[in-house]
Amino acid sequence: MFQLIFTQQFKRKEIQFLKRHPELRQPYAKTLRLLEANPAHPSLRLHPLRGKHEGLHSVSINLSYRITLELLIQDQQIIPVNVGDHDAVY
């Protein structure tokens, strides 16, 4: 089991995201549960980012919305960085 560590900055982004997209509250929560249980779960579509976001990873909430992450596998910790649509997180 992995531990999600939420920064204050991410919590503010999360609140804004869910306020703008209340219909995504349930899929978002499911994504976080899957991430804690198994970051490699196929439905998350976990992949590393390149370019200016090198060192971060991305998982999908659905086809349009993503969460970018710092993935610290050695410590079993996952730190969400950003949440939003493709343009907002990349």
HTML snippet that shows the backbone in 3Dmol.js (N, CA, C, O; Angstrom):
<script src="https://3Dmol.org/build/3Dmol-min.js"></script>
<div id="view" style="width:600px;height:400px;position:relative"></div>
<script>
const pdb = `
ATOM      1  N   MET A   1       0.844  -1.182   0.000  1.00  0.00           N
ATOM      2  CA  MET A   1       0.000   0.000   0.000  1.00  0.00           C
ATOM      3  C   MET A   1       0.891   1.247   0.000  1.00  0.00           C
ATOM      4  O   MET A   1       1.893   1.310   0.712  1.00  0.00           O
ATOM      5  N   PHE A   2       0.514   2.215  -0.795  1.00  0.00           N
ATOM      6  CA  PHE A   2       1.245   3.474  -0.899  1.00  0.00           C
ATOM      7  C   PHE A   2       0.562   4.537  -0.049  1.00  0.00           C
ATOM      8  O   PHE A   2      -0.626   4.433   0.255  1.00  0.00           O
ATOM      9  N   GLN A   3       1.310   5.545   0.326  1.00  0.00           N
ATOM     10  CA  GLN A   3       0.777   6.640   1.120  1.00  0.00           C
ATOM     11  C   GLN A   3       0.711   7.892   0.250  1.00  0.00           C
ATOM     12  O   GLN A   3       1.712   8.297  -0.340  1.00  0.00           O
ATOM     13  N   LEU A   4      -0.472   8.501   0.173  1.00  0.00           N
ATOM     14  CA  LEU A   4      -0.618   9.773  -0.530  1.00  0.00           C
ATOM     15  C   LEU A   4      -0.318  10.889   0.455  1.00  0.00           C
ATOM     16  O   LEU A   4      -0.846  10.909   1.567  1.00  0.00           O
ATOM     17  N   ILE A   5       0.532  11.815   0.039  1.00  0.00           N
ATOM     18  CA  ILE A   5       0.886  12.960   0.873  1.00  0.00           C
ATOM     19  C   ILE A   5       0.414  14.214   0.150  1.00  0.00           C
ATOM     20  O   ILE A   5       0.908  14.545  -0.928  1.00  0.00           O
ATOM     21  N   PHE A   6      -0.544  14.904   0.753  1.00  0.00           N
ATOM     22  CA  PHE A   6      -1.151  16.080   0.119  1.00  0.00           C
ATOM     23  C   PHE A   6      -0.531  17.359   0.682  1.00  0.00           C
ATOM     24  O   PHE A   6      -0.578  17.599   1.889  1.00  0.00           O
ATOM     25  N   THR A   7       0.048  18.176  -0.197  1.00  0.00           N
ATOM     26  CA  THR A   7       0.576  19.476   0.206  1.00  0.00           C
ATOM     27  C   THR A   7      -0.575  20.472   0.283  1.00  0.00           C
ATOM     28  O   THR A   7      -1.646  20.239  -0.278  1.00  0.00           O
ATOM     29  N   GLN A   8      -0.352  21.574   0.975  1.00  0.00           N
ATOM     30  CA  GLN A   8      -1.367  22.626   1.054  1.00  0.00           C
ATOM     31  C   GLN A   8      -1.661  23.190  -0.338  1.00  0.00           C
ATOM     32  O   GLN A   8      -2.808  23.487  -0.669  1.00  0.00           O
ATOM     33  N   GLN A   9      -0.613  23.331  -1.142  1.00  0.00           N
ATOM     34  CA  GLN A   9      -0.793  23.846  -2.501  1.00  0.00           C
ATOM     35  C   GLN A   9      -1.689  22.916  -3.313  1.00  0.00           C
ATOM     36  O   GLN A   9      -2.577  23.381  -4.027  1.00  0.00           O
ATOM     37  N   PHE A  10      -1.462  21.607  -3.210  1.00  0.00           N
ATOM     38  CA  PHE A  10      -2.305  20.671  -3.944  1.00  0.00           C
ATOM     39  C   PHE A  10      -3.729  20.711  -3.429  1.00  0.00           C
ATOM     40  O   PHE A  10      -4.665  20.666  -4.227  1.00  0.00           O
ATOM     41  N   LYS A  11      -3.926  20.794  -2.111  1.00  0.00           N
ATOM     42  CA  LYS A  11      -5.279  20.814  -1.546  1.00  0.00           C
ATOM     43  C   LYS A  11      -6.070  21.999  -2.106  1.00  0.00           C
ATOM     44  O   LYS A  11      -7.263  21.865  -2.379  1.00  0.00           O
ATOM     45  N   ARG A  12      -5.421  23.159  -2.281  1.00  0.00           N
ATOM     46  CA  ARG A  12      -6.109  24.321  -2.868  1.00  0.00           C
ATOM     47  C   ARG A  12      -6.512  24.034  -4.313  1.00  0.00           C
ATOM     48  O   ARG A  12      -7.620  24.366  -4.734  1.00  0.00           O
ATOM     49  N   LYS A  13      -5.595  23.408  -5.074  1.00  0.00           N
ATOM     50  CA  LYS A  13      -5.900  23.067  -6.466  1.00  0.00           C
ATOM     51  C   LYS A  13      -7.030  22.050  -6.532  1.00  0.00           C
ATOM     52  O   LYS A  13      -7.902  22.138  -7.397  1.00  0.00           O
ATOM     53  N   GLU A  14      -7.014  21.082  -5.615  1.00  0.00           N
ATOM     54  CA  GLU A  14      -8.049  20.057  -5.565  1.00  0.00           C
ATOM     55  C   GLU A  14      -9.423  20.679  -5.295  1.00  0.00           C
ATOM     56  O   GLU A  14     -10.401  20.324  -5.952  1.00  0.00           O
ATOM     57  N   ILE A  15      -9.501  21.596  -4.345  1.00  0.00           N
ATOM     58  CA  ILE A  15     -10.765  22.265  -4.022  1.00  0.00           C
ATOM     59  C   ILE A  15     -11.288  23.025  -5.233  1.00  0.00           C
ATOM     60  O   ILE A  15     -12.471  22.934  -5.563  1.00  0.00           O
ATOM     61  N   GLN A  16     -10.414  23.772  -5.891  1.00  0.00           N
ATOM     62  CA  GLN A  16     -10.826  24.525  -7.090  1.00  0.00           C
ATOM     63  C   GLN A  16     -11.286  23.580  -8.192  1.00  0.00           C
ATOM     64  O   GLN A  16     -12.300  23.829  -8.843  1.00  0.00           O
ATOM     65  N   PHE A  17     -10.545  22.496  -8.404  1.00  0.00           N
ATOM     66  CA  PHE A  17     -10.887  21.528  -9.439  1.00  0.00           C
ATOM     67  C   PHE A  17     -12.262  20.921  -9.181  1.00  0.00           C
ATOM     68  O   PHE A  17     -13.088  20.857 -10.091  1.00  0.00           O
ATOM     69  N   LEU A  18     -12.515  20.477  -7.955  1.00  0.00           N
ATOM     70  CA  LEU A  18     -13.795  19.830  -7.645  1.00  0.00           C
ATOM     71  C   LEU A  18     -14.952  20.828  -7.634  1.00  0.00           C
ATOM     72  O   LEU A  18     -16.096  20.451  -7.887  1.00  0.00           O
ATOM     73  N   LYS A  19     -14.665  22.093  -7.343  1.00  0.00           N
ATOM     74  CA  LYS A  19     -15.701  23.126  -7.407  1.00  0.00           C
ATOM     75  C   LYS A  19     -16.124  23.353  -8.864  1.00  0.00           C
ATOM     76  O   LYS A  19     -17.308  23.532  -9.151  1.00  0.00           O
ATOM     77  N   ARG A  20     -15.149  23.343  -9.776  1.00  0.00           N
ATOM     78  CA  ARG A  20     -15.433  23.539 -11.207  1.00  0.00           C
ATOM     79  C   ARG A  20     -16.036  22.293 -11.849  1.00  0.00           C
ATOM     80  O   ARG A  20     -16.786  22.393 -12.820  1.00  0.00           O
ATOM     81  N   HIS A  21     -15.706  21.110 -11.302  1.00  0.00           N
ATOM     82  CA  HIS A  21     -16.133  19.846 -11.905  1.00  0.00           C
ATOM     83  C   HIS A  21     -16.743  18.910 -10.854  1.00  0.00           C
ATOM     84  O   HIS A  21     -16.177  17.851 -10.581  1.00  0.00           O
ATOM     85  N   PRO A  22     -17.871  19.275 -10.267  1.00  0.00           N
ATOM     86  CA  PRO A  22     -18.456  18.424  -9.216  1.00  0.00           C
ATOM     87  C   PRO A  22     -18.827  17.031  -9.720  1.00  0.00           C
ATOM     88  O   PRO A  22     -18.898  16.091  -8.928  1.00  0.00           O
ATOM     89  N   GLU A  23     -19.061  16.884 -11.006  1.00  0.00           N
ATOM     90  CA  GLU A  23     -19.406  15.585 -11.584  1.00  0.00           C
ATOM     91  C   GLU A  23     -18.224  14.613 -11.561  1.00  0.00           C
ATOM     92  O   GLU A  23     -18.402  13.411 -11.757  1.00  0.00           O
ATOM     93  N   LEU A  24     -17.022  15.134 -11.321  1.00  0.00           N
ATOM     94  CA  LEU A  24     -15.826  14.287 -11.298  1.00  0.00           C
ATOM     95  C   LEU A  24     -15.416  13.871  -9.886  1.00  0.00           C
ATOM     96  O   LEU A  24     -14.394  13.208  -9.706  1.00  0.00           O
ATOM     97  N   ARG A  25     -16.209  14.258  -8.885  1.00  0.00           N
ATOM     98  CA  ARG A  25     -15.868  13.945  -7.493  1.00  0.00           C
ATOM     99  C   ARG A  25     -15.678  12.437  -7.289  1.00  0.00           C
ATOM    100  O   ARG A  25     -14.696  12.012  -6.679  1.00  0.00           O
ATOM    101  N   GLN A  26     -16.604  11.639  -7.793  1.00  0.00           N
ATOM    102  CA  GLN A  26     -16.517  10.191  -7.612  1.00  0.00           C
ATOM    103  C   GLN A  26     -15.360   9.564  -8.417  1.00  0.00           C
ATOM    104  O   GLN A  26     -14.588   8.790  -7.852  1.00  0.00           O
ATOM    105  N   PRO A  27     -15.217   9.877  -9.724  1.00  0.00           N
ATOM    106  CA  PRO A  27     -14.070   9.323 -10.455  1.00  0.00           C
ATOM    107  C   PRO A  27     -12.725   9.775  -9.866  1.00  0.00           C
ATOM    108  O   PRO A  27     -11.759   9.011  -9.872  1.00  0.00           O
ATOM    109  N   TYR A  28     -12.661  11.001  -9.362  1.00  0.00           N
ATOM    110  CA  TYR A  28     -11.439  11.508  -8.743  1.00  0.00           C
ATOM    111  C   TYR A  28     -11.093  10.691  -7.493  1.00  0.00           C
ATOM    112  O   TYR A  28      -9.947  10.283  -7.309  1.00  0.00           O
ATOM    113  N   ALA A  29     -12.087  10.458  -6.643  1.00  0.00           N
ATOM    114  CA  ALA A  29     -11.877   9.675  -5.422  1.00  0.00           C
ATOM    115  C   ALA A  29     -11.445   8.246  -5.767  1.00  0.00           C
ATOM    116  O   ALA A  29     -10.574   7.680  -5.107  1.00  0.00           O
ATOM    117  N   LYS A  30     -12.057   7.672  -6.799  1.00  0.00           N
ATOM    118  CA  LYS A  30     -11.685   6.318  -7.226  1.00  0.00           C
ATOM    119  C   LYS A  30     -10.232   6.288  -7.698  1.00  0.00           C
ATOM    120  O   LYS A  30      -9.500   5.347  -7.392  1.00  0.00           O
ATOM    121  N   THR A  31      -9.815   7.310  -8.439  1.00  0.00           N
ATOM    122  CA  THR A  31      -8.436   7.396  -8.918  1.00  0.00           C
ATOM    123  C   THR A  31      -7.465   7.427  -7.741  1.00  0.00           C
ATOM    124  O   THR A  31      -6.439   6.746  -7.767  1.00  0.00           O
ATOM    125  N   LEU A  32      -7.781   8.209  -6.713  1.00  0.00           N
ATOM    126  CA  LEU A  32      -6.899   8.282  -5.549  1.00  0.00           C
ATOM    127  C   LEU A  32      -6.835   6.949  -4.812  1.00  0.00           C
ATOM    128  O   LEU A  32      -5.761   6.545  -4.366  1.00  0.00           O
ATOM    129  N   ARG A  33      -7.971   6.257  -4.676  1.00  0.00           N
ATOM    130  CA  ARG A  33      -7.976   4.944  -4.016  1.00  0.00           C
ATOM    131  C   ARG A  33      -7.125   3.937  -4.788  1.00  0.00           C
ATOM    132  O   ARG A  33      -6.353   3.184  -4.194  1.00  0.00           O
ATOM    133  N   LEU A  34      -7.270   3.926  -6.120  1.00  0.00           N
ATOM    134  CA  LEU A  34      -6.466   3.025  -6.945  1.00  0.00           C
ATOM    135  C   LEU A  34      -4.975   3.352  -6.831  1.00  0.00           C
ATOM    136  O   LEU A  34      -4.133   2.457  -6.763  1.00  0.00           O
ATOM    137  N   LEU A  35      -4.673   4.632  -6.812  1.00  0.00           N
ATOM    138  CA  LEU A  35      -3.288   5.074  -6.716  1.00  0.00           C
ATOM    139  C   LEU A  35      -2.645   4.586  -5.422  1.00  0.00           C
ATOM    140  O   LEU A  35      -1.493   4.151  -5.425  1.00  0.00           O
ATOM    141  N   GLU A  36      -3.376   4.656  -4.329  1.00  0.00           N
ATOM    142  CA  GLU A  36      -2.858   4.164  -3.046  1.00  0.00           C
ATOM    143  C   GLU A  36      -2.667   2.649  -3.058  1.00  0.00           C
ATOM    144  O   GLU A  36      -1.685   2.133  -2.525  1.00  0.00           O
ATOM    145  N   ALA A  37      -3.608   1.949  -3.668  1.00  0.00           N
ATOM    146  CA  ALA A  37      -3.566   0.488  -3.669  1.00  0.00           C
ATOM    147  C   ALA A  37      -2.535  -0.060  -4.653  1.00  0.00           C
ATOM    148  O   ALA A  37      -1.802  -0.997  -4.339  1.00  0.00           O
ATOM    149  N   ASN A  38      -2.487   0.540  -5.858  1.00  0.00           N
ATOM    150  CA  ASN A  38      -1.607   0.006  -6.904  1.00  0.00           C
ATOM    151  C   ASN A  38      -1.379   1.064  -7.981  1.00  0.00           C
ATOM    152  O   ASN A  38      -2.178   1.167  -8.911  1.00  0.00           O
ATOM    153  N   PRO A  39      -0.311   1.850  -7.878  1.00  0.00           N
ATOM    154  CA  PRO A  39      -0.055   2.894  -8.872  1.00  0.00           C
ATOM    155  C   PRO A  39       0.086   2.354 -10.303  1.00  0.00           C
ATOM    156  O   PRO A  39      -0.096   3.100 -11.265  1.00  0.00           O
ATOM    157  N   ALA A  40       0.403   1.080 -10.443  1.00  0.00           N
ATOM    158  CA  ALA A  40       0.572   0.488 -11.773  1.00  0.00           C
ATOM    159  C   ALA A  40      -0.731  -0.070 -12.336  1.00  0.00           C
ATOM    160  O   ALA A  40      -0.720  -0.718 -13.382  1.00  0.00           O
ATOM    161  N   HIS A  41      -1.843   0.169 -11.667  1.00  0.00           N
ATOM    162  CA  HIS A  41      -3.132  -0.334 -12.176  1.00  0.00           C
ATOM    163  C   HIS A  41      -3.357   0.208 -13.592  1.00  0.00           C
ATOM    164  O   HIS A  41      -3.200   1.407 -13.822  1.00  0.00           O
ATOM    165  N   PRO A  42      -3.722  -0.657 -14.538  1.00  0.00           N
ATOM    166  CA  PRO A  42      -3.836  -0.244 -15.950  1.00  0.00           C
ATOM    167  C   PRO A  42      -4.809   0.921 -16.190  1.00  0.00           C
ATOM    168  O   PRO A  42      -4.575   1.727 -17.090  1.00  0.00           O
ATOM    169  N   SER A  43      -5.875   1.025 -15.422  1.00  0.00           N
ATOM    170  CA  SER A  43      -6.851   2.097 -15.681  1.00  0.00           C
ATOM    171  C   SER A  43      -6.297   3.475 -15.331  1.00  0.00           C
ATOM    172  O   SER A  43      -6.836   4.481 -15.793  1.00  0.00           O
ATOM    173  N   LEU A  44      -5.240   3.548 -14.531  1.00  0.00           N
ATOM    174  CA  LEU A  44      -4.634   4.839 -14.198  1.00  0.00           C
ATOM    175  C   LEU A  44      -3.786   5.392 -15.336  1.00  0.00           C
ATOM    176  O   LEU A  44      -3.580   6.603 -15.421  1.00  0.00           O
ATOM    177  N   ARG A  45      -3.296   4.526 -16.205  1.00  0.00           N
ATOM    178  CA  ARG A  45      -2.434   4.924 -17.312  1.00  0.00           C
ATOM    179  C   ARG A  45      -1.239   5.766 -16.824  1.00  0.00           C
ATOM    180  O   ARG A  45      -0.921   6.810 -17.392  1.00  0.00           O
ATOM    181  N   LEU A  46      -0.599   5.282 -15.766  1.00  0.00           N
ATOM    182  CA  LEU A  46       0.560   5.957 -15.187  1.00  0.00           C
ATOM    183  C   LEU A  46       1.691   6.024 -16.213  1.00  0.00           C
ATOM    184  O   LEU A  46       2.043   5.020 -16.831  1.00  0.00           O
ATOM    185  N   HIS A  47       2.248   7.208 -16.380  1.00  0.00           N
ATOM    186  CA  HIS A  47       3.394   7.342 -17.273  1.00  0.00           C
ATOM    187  C   HIS A  47       4.271   8.513 -16.827  1.00  0.00           C
ATOM    188  O   HIS A  47       3.773   9.492 -16.273  1.00  0.00           O
ATOM    189  N   PRO A  48       5.582   8.406 -17.072  1.00  0.00           N
ATOM    190  CA  PRO A  48       6.480   9.506 -16.721  1.00  0.00           C
ATOM    191  C   PRO A  48       6.331  10.651 -17.719  1.00  0.00           C
ATOM    192  O   PRO A  48       5.999  10.442 -18.886  1.00  0.00           O
ATOM    193  N   LEU A  49       6.582  11.856 -17.234  1.00  0.00           N
ATOM    194  CA  LEU A  49       6.512  13.033 -18.096  1.00  0.00           C
ATOM    195  C   LEU A  49       7.920  13.421 -18.527  1.00  0.00           C
ATOM    196  O   LEU A  49       8.910  13.068 -17.886  1.00  0.00           O
ATOM    197  N   ARG A  50       7.980  14.152 -19.622  1.00  0.00           N
ATOM    198  CA  ARG A  50       9.272  14.600 -20.166  1.00  0.00           C
ATOM    199  C   ARG A  50       9.284  16.115 -20.277  1.00  0.00           C
ATOM    200  O   ARG A  50       8.304  16.790 -19.963  1.00  0.00           O
ATOM    201  N   GLY A  51      10.386  16.615 -20.720  1.00  0.00           N
ATOM    202  CA  GLY A  51      10.505  18.059 -20.926  1.00  0.00           C
ATOM    203  C   GLY A  51      10.526  18.802 -19.602  1.00  0.00           C
ATOM    204  O   GLY A  51      11.195  18.378 -18.660  1.00  0.00           O
ATOM    205  N   LYS A  52       9.796  19.910 -19.524  1.00  0.00           N
ATOM    206  CA  LYS A  52       9.836  20.744 -18.322  1.00  0.00           C
ATOM    207  C   LYS A  52       9.216  20.056 -17.109  1.00  0.00           C
ATOM    208  O   LYS A  52       9.388  20.521 -15.982  1.00  0.00           O
ATOM    209  N   HIS A  53       8.492  18.949 -17.326  1.00  0.00           N
ATOM    210  CA  HIS A  53       7.877  18.204 -16.224  1.00  0.00           C
ATOM    211  C   HIS A  53       8.623  16.911 -15.907  1.00  0.00           C
ATOM    212  O   HIS A  53       8.103  16.036 -15.215  1.00  0.00           O
ATOM    213  N   GLU A  54       9.842  16.802 -16.419  1.00  0.00           N
ATOM    214  CA  GLU A  54      10.637  15.599 -16.159  1.00  0.00           C
ATOM    215  C   GLU A  54      10.766  15.372 -14.657  1.00  0.00           C
ATOM    216  O   GLU A  54      10.969  16.314 -13.891  1.00  0.00           O
ATOM    217  N   GLY A  55      10.648  14.132 -14.252  1.00  0.00           N
ATOM    218  CA  GLY A  55      10.690  13.790 -12.838  1.00  0.00           C
ATOM    219  C   GLY A  55       9.304  13.606 -12.245  1.00  0.00           C
ATOM    220  O   GLY A  55       9.155  13.071 -11.147  1.00  0.00           O
ATOM    221  N   LEU A  56       8.286  14.056 -12.982  1.00  0.00           N
ATOM    222  CA  LEU A  56       6.903  13.871 -12.540  1.00  0.00           C
ATOM    223  C   LEU A  56       6.262  12.748 -13.351  1.00  0.00           C
ATOM    224  O   LEU A  56       6.776  12.348 -14.396  1.00  0.00           O
ATOM    225  N   HIS A  57       5.151  12.255 -12.860  1.00  0.00           N
ATOM    226  CA  HIS A  57       4.356  11.248 -13.553  1.00  0.00           C
ATOM    227  C   HIS A  57       2.931  11.773 -13.683  1.00  0.00           C
ATOM    228  O   HIS A  57       2.555  12.742 -13.024  1.00  0.00           O
ATOM    229  N   SER A  58       2.162  11.140 -14.517  1.00  0.00           N
ATOM    230  CA  SER A  58       0.766  11.513 -14.699  1.00  0.00           C
ATOM    231  C   SER A  58      -0.098  10.266 -14.615  1.00  0.00           C
ATOM    232  O   SER A  58       0.290   9.190 -15.068  1.00  0.00           O
ATOM    233  N   VAL A  59      -1.290  10.432 -14.019  1.00  0.00           N
ATOM    234  CA  VAL A  59      -2.312   9.390 -14.048  1.00  0.00           C
ATOM    235  C   VAL A  59      -3.590  10.033 -14.556  1.00  0.00           C
ATOM    236  O   VAL A  59      -3.771  11.247 -14.461  1.00  0.00           O
ATOM    237  N   SER A  60      -4.472   9.206 -15.095  1.00  0.00           N
ATOM    238  CA  SER A  60      -5.717   9.711 -15.662  1.00  0.00           C
ATOM    239  C   SER A  60      -6.877   9.533 -14.703  1.00  0.00           C
ATOM    240  O   SER A  60      -7.027   8.484 -14.076  1.00  0.00           O
ATOM    241  N   ILE A  61      -7.700  10.578 -14.595  1.00  0.00           N
ATOM    242  CA  ILE A  61      -8.987  10.472 -13.904  1.00  0.00           C
ATOM    243  C   ILE A  61      -9.991   9.914 -14.902  1.00  0.00           C
ATOM    244  O   ILE A  61     -10.759   9.000 -14.602  1.00  0.00           O
ATOM    245  N   ASN A  62      -9.961  10.495 -16.100  1.00  0.00           N
ATOM    246  CA  ASN A  62     -10.724   9.987 -17.249  1.00  0.00           C
ATOM    247  C   ASN A  62      -9.956  10.416 -18.496  1.00  0.00           C
ATOM    248  O   ASN A  62      -8.796  10.815 -18.392  1.00  0.00           O
ATOM    249  N   LEU A  63     -10.564  10.346 -19.646  1.00  0.00           N
ATOM    250  CA  LEU A  63      -9.833  10.674 -20.870  1.00  0.00           C
ATOM    251  C   LEU A  63      -9.420  12.138 -20.958  1.00  0.00           C
ATOM    252  O   LEU A  63      -8.472  12.467 -21.671  1.00  0.00           O
ATOM    253  N   SER A  64     -10.120  13.026 -20.243  1.00  0.00           N
ATOM    254  CA  SER A  64      -9.839  14.455 -20.346  1.00  0.00           C
ATOM    255  C   SER A  64      -9.045  15.034 -19.182  1.00  0.00           C
ATOM    256  O   SER A  64      -8.381  16.058 -19.345  1.00  0.00           O
ATOM    257  N   TYR A  65      -9.098  14.405 -18.015  1.00  0.00           N
ATOM    258  CA  TYR A  65      -8.520  15.006 -16.815  1.00  0.00           C
ATOM    259  C   TYR A  65      -7.421  14.135 -16.225  1.00  0.00           C
ATOM    260  O   TYR A  65      -7.495  12.906 -16.253  1.00  0.00           O
ATOM    261  N   ARG A  66      -6.387  14.805 -15.683  1.00  0.00           N
ATOM    262  CA  ARG A  66      -5.187  14.135 -15.198  1.00  0.00           C
ATOM    263  C   ARG A  66      -4.805  14.635 -13.804  1.00  0.00           C
ATOM    264  O   ARG A  66      -5.256  15.686 -13.348  1.00  0.00           O
ATOM    265  N   ILE A  67      -3.965  13.849 -13.153  1.00  0.00           N
ATOM    266  CA  ILE A  67      -3.288  14.276 -11.938  1.00  0.00           C
ATOM    267  C   ILE A  67      -1.800  14.080 -12.192  1.00  0.00           C
ATOM    268  O   ILE A  67      -1.375  12.999 -12.599  1.00  0.00           O
ATOM    269  N   THR A  68      -1.003  15.128 -11.953  1.00  0.00           N
ATOM    270  CA  THR A  68       0.445  14.951 -12.047  1.00  0.00           C
ATOM    271  C   THR A  68       0.964  14.649 -10.646  1.00  0.00           C
ATOM    272  O   THR A  68       0.423  15.124  -9.647  1.00  0.00           O
ATOM    273  N   LEU A  69       2.027  13.848 -10.599  1.00  0.00           N
ATOM    274  CA  LEU A  69       2.498  13.324  -9.321  1.00  0.00           C
ATOM    275  C   LEU A  69       4.007  13.315  -9.235  1.00  0.00           C
ATOM    276  O   LEU A  69       4.705  13.201 -10.243  1.00  0.00           O
ATOM    277  N   GLU A  70       4.501  13.438  -8.006  1.00  0.00           N
ATOM    278  CA  GLU A  70       5.855  13.032  -7.695  1.00  0.00           C
ATOM    279  C   GLU A  70       5.700  11.621  -7.162  1.00  0.00           C
ATOM    280  O   GLU A  70       4.964  11.403  -6.200  1.00  0.00           O
ATOM    281  N   LEU A  71       6.358  10.688  -7.751  1.00  0.00           N
ATOM    282  CA  LEU A  71       6.208   9.292  -7.367  1.00  0.00           C
ATOM    283  C   LEU A  71       7.505   8.827  -6.708  1.00  0.00           C
ATOM    284  O   LEU A  71       8.521   8.642  -7.377  1.00  0.00           O
ATOM    285  N   LEU A  72       7.455   8.642  -5.402  1.00  0.00           N
ATOM    286  CA  LEU A  72       8.628   8.223  -4.657  1.00  0.00           C
ATOM    287  C   LEU A  72       8.451   6.754  -4.285  1.00  0.00           C
ATOM    288  O   LEU A  72       8.049   6.424  -3.169  1.00  0.00           O
ATOM    289  N   ILE A  73       8.752   5.898  -5.223  1.00  0.00           N
ATOM    290  CA  ILE A  73       8.522   4.463  -5.047  1.00  0.00           C
ATOM    291  C   ILE A  73       9.323   3.899  -3.874  1.00  0.00           C
ATOM    292  O   ILE A  73       8.806   3.067  -3.128  1.00  0.00           O
ATOM    293  N   GLN A  74      10.559   4.329  -3.696  1.00  0.00           N
ATOM    294  CA  GLN A  74      11.395   3.750  -2.657  1.00  0.00           C
ATOM    295  C   GLN A  74      10.819   3.994  -1.264  1.00  0.00           C
ATOM    296  O   GLN A  74      11.070   3.196  -0.361  1.00  0.00           O
ATOM    297  N   ASP A  75      10.075   5.042  -1.065  1.00  0.00           N
ATOM    298  CA  ASP A  75       9.495   5.351   0.238  1.00  0.00           C
ATOM    299  C   ASP A  75       8.007   5.010   0.309  1.00  0.00           C
ATOM    300  O   ASP A  75       7.340   5.307   1.300  1.00  0.00           O
ATOM    301  N   GLN A  76       7.493   4.379  -0.755  1.00  0.00           N
ATOM    302  CA  GLN A  76       6.061   4.045  -0.814  1.00  0.00           C
ATOM    303  C   GLN A  76       5.200   5.300  -0.649  1.00  0.00           C
ATOM    304  O   GLN A  76       4.102   5.234  -0.097  1.00  0.00           O
ATOM    305  N   GLN A  77       5.699   6.440  -1.126  1.00  0.00           N
ATOM    306  CA  GLN A  77       4.970   7.688  -1.003  1.00  0.00           C
ATOM    307  C   GLN A  77       4.653   8.264  -2.373  1.00  0.00           C
ATOM    308  O   GLN A  77       5.444   8.163  -3.311  1.00  0.00           O
ATOM    309  N   ILE A  78       3.473   8.870  -2.462  1.00  0.00           N
ATOM    310  CA  ILE A  78       3.040   9.537  -3.686  1.00  0.00           C
ATOM    311  C   ILE A  78       2.587  10.935  -3.293  1.00  0.00           C
ATOM    312  O   ILE A  78       1.753  11.099  -2.403  1.00  0.00           O
ATOM    313  N   ILE A  79       3.137  11.936  -3.959  1.00  0.00           N
ATOM    314  CA  ILE A  79       2.792  13.324  -3.662  1.00  0.00           C
ATOM    315  C   ILE A  79       2.096  13.926  -4.882  1.00  0.00           C
ATOM    316  O   ILE A  79       2.760  14.237  -5.871  1.00  0.00           O
ATOM    317  N   PRO A  80       0.763  14.099  -4.833  1.00  0.00           N
ATOM    318  CA  PRO A  80       0.077  14.765  -5.949  1.00  0.00           C
ATOM    319  C   PRO A  80       0.565  16.207  -6.077  1.00  0.00           C
ATOM    320  O   PRO A  80       0.761  16.896  -5.075  1.00  0.00           O
ATOM    321  N   VAL A  81       0.757  16.653  -7.303  1.00  0.00           N
ATOM    322  CA  VAL A  81       1.282  17.986  -7.576  1.00  0.00           C
ATOM    323  C   VAL A  81       0.210  18.883  -8.179  1.00  0.00           C
ATOM    324  O   VAL A  81       0.080  20.044  -7.790  1.00  0.00           O
ATOM    325  N   ASN A  82      -0.558  18.353  -9.128  1.00  0.00           N
ATOM    326  CA  ASN A  82      -1.540  19.167  -9.845  1.00  0.00           C
ATOM    327  C   ASN A  82      -2.673  18.295 -10.308  1.00  0.00           C
ATOM    328  O   ASN A  82      -2.497  17.090 -10.483  1.00  0.00           O
ATOM    329  N   VAL A  83      -3.840  18.881 -10.511  1.00  0.00           N
ATOM    330  CA  VAL A  83      -5.002  18.165 -11.022  1.00  0.00           C
ATOM    331  C   VAL A  83      -5.725  19.100 -11.989  1.00  0.00           C
ATOM    332  O   VAL A  83      -5.865  20.292 -11.719  1.00  0.00           O
ATOM    333  N   GLY A  84      -6.181  18.556 -13.114  1.00  0.00           N
ATOM    334  CA  GLY A  84      -6.914  19.375 -14.082  1.00  0.00           C
ATOM    335  C   GLY A  84      -6.923  18.709 -15.443  1.00  0.00           C
ATOM    336  O   GLY A  84      -6.543  17.547 -15.590  1.00  0.00           O
ATOM    337  N   ASP A  85      -7.368  19.473 -16.443  1.00  0.00           N
ATOM    338  CA  ASP A  85      -7.382  18.936 -17.794  1.00  0.00           C
ATOM    339  C   ASP A  85      -5.959  18.968 -18.350  1.00  0.00           C
ATOM    340  O   ASP A  85      -5.042  19.487 -17.714  1.00  0.00           O
ATOM    341  N   HIS A  86      -5.796  18.416 -19.521  1.00  0.00           N
ATOM    342  CA  HIS A  86      -4.481  18.266 -20.133  1.00  0.00           C
ATOM    343  C   HIS A  86      -3.719  19.587 -20.157  1.00  0.00           C
ATOM    344  O   HIS A  86      -2.551  19.633 -19.770  1.00  0.00           O
ATOM    345  N   ASP A  87      -4.363  20.658 -20.604  1.00  0.00           N
ATOM    346  CA  ASP A  87      -3.681  21.946 -20.714  1.00  0.00           C
ATOM    347  C   ASP A  87      -3.315  22.526 -19.351  1.00  0.00           C
ATOM    348  O   ASP A  87      -2.288  23.190 -19.219  1.00  0.00           O
ATOM    349  N   ALA A  88      -4.136  22.283 -18.347  1.00  0.00           N
ATOM    350  CA  ALA A  88      -3.871  22.840 -17.009  1.00  0.00           C
ATOM    351  C   ALA A  88      -2.695  22.173 -16.323  1.00  0.00           C
ATOM    352  O   ALA A  88      -1.938  22.838 -15.616  1.00  0.00           O
ATOM    353  N   VAL A  89      -2.526  20.874 -16.517  1.00  0.00           N
ATOM    354  CA  VAL A  89      -1.460  20.176 -15.807  1.00  0.00           C
ATOM    355  C   VAL A  89      -0.169  20.070 -16.604  1.00  0.00           C
ATOM    356  O   VAL A  89       0.886  19.809 -16.026  1.00  0.00           O
ATOM    357  N   TYR A  90      -0.226  20.265 -17.916  1.00  0.00           N
ATOM    358  CA  TYR A  90       0.974  20.205 -18.732  1.00  0.00           C
ATOM    359  C   TYR A  90       1.326  21.589 -19.196  1.00  0.00           C
ATOM    360  O   TYR A  90       2.316  21.770 -19.905  1.00  0.00           O
TER     361      TYR A  90
END
`;
const viewer = $3Dmol.createViewer("view");
viewer.addModel(pdb, "pdb");
viewer.setStyle({}, {cartoon: {color: "spectrum"}});
viewer.zoomTo();
viewer.render();
</script>
